[in-house]
Amino acid sequence: MIRSIGVRGRAWAALVLLGVVGGCAPLVDMAEPSPDGPRISHLTFSPTEILVGCPVRAKFRLDTTLEEIVSAKGAWVRRHGRSAEYEHATVPIDLAALHDQRAGEIETRFIPRDSGTFYYYLQVGDRAGRMSNVLRATLAVDPAWTDPASPCPALAP
C-alpha cells in the first residue's frame, strides 16, 4: 500500500533537508571565486605533524593567472567537539617575489599558537580584483606536553 506524505510530512522533510545541507556549508567566509580569476592547487603543510609553537611551511601551486597576484587570504577553523572557532588573516607571502609570475609554487610559513585539528582555507587575488578558487587542507597540531617543550622538527628544504 502506497501512502502520500501530505503537507505536514513534506514540511518536515524540507526542514530535515535544510538542516543537512546547512550542516555541510563551509564554516569560513571567503570571497566568491571569479570565473576568470587565478587558479591555485595542491595546498600542503610540512611537516605534517607539528607541535604548538613550531614553524609550519605551507606550500601551494599557482596554476594560472592573467594578472599579478596582490593578495592572499587565509582562514581556519579549529574544532572543539561539536563547537568550532573561526579566524582569518592576510597570508604573509612575498608579493615582490611573485612579480610577473604567472605560474609556480608559492610558500609561506606560520607558527600555530594552539593545539587541535585545524581546517585551513586559502585564496589569492590578482591586481584586477579577481579572486581564485578556495583551497582547503587539514593540519593536526599537537600540544607540547613536556616542560621544556620538545625541540621543533627542522623544516625540509
SULURMO-V58782 format. One record per backbone hydrogen bond with DSSP energy under -1.0 kcal/mol. CO is the residue of the C=O (numbers start at 0). NH is the residue of the N-H. E is the energy in kcal/mol with one decimal. If there is no record, write none. Layout:
co: {CO	CO}
nh: {NH	NH}
e: {E	E}
This chain:
co: {4	5	6	7	8	9	10	11	12	13	14	15	16	17	18	33	38	38	40	43	45	49	50	55	56	57	58	59	60	61	63	67	70	71	72	73	74	75	76	77	79	82	84	86	88	90	92	97	103	105	107	109	111	115	116	117	118	119	120	121	122	123	124	124	125	129	130	134	136	138	139	140	141	142}
nh: {8	9	10	11	12	13	14	15	16	17	18	19	20	21	22	36	62	63	60	58	56	141	53	109	45	107	43	105	40	103	38	126	124	90	122	88	120	86	118	84	82	79	77	75	73	92	94	100	61	59	57	55	52	140	78	138	76	136	74	134	72	131	69	70	128	125	33	121	119	117	49	115	51	144}
e: {-1.1	-1.9	-2.4	-2.1	-2.3	-2.3	-2.1	-2.2	-2.5	-2.5	-2.1	-2.2	-2.8	-2.8	-1.9	-1.6	-2.6	-1.3	-3.4	-2.5	-3.0	-3.2	-1.9	-2.0	-2.2	-2.4	-2.6	-3.2	-2.2	-2.3	-2.4	-2.0	-2.1	-2.5	-2.1	-2.6	-3.0	-2.2	-2.5	-2.2	-2.5	-3.5	-2.6	-2.7	-3.0	-1.6	-1.4	-3.3	-3.6	-2.4	-3.0	-2.8	-2.8	-2.9	-1.7	-2.5	-1.5	-2.1	-2.2	-2.5	-3.2	-2.8	-2.5	-1.5	-2.3	-2.3	-2.5	-1.9	-3.0	-2.9	-1.2	-2.7	-2.2	-1.0}
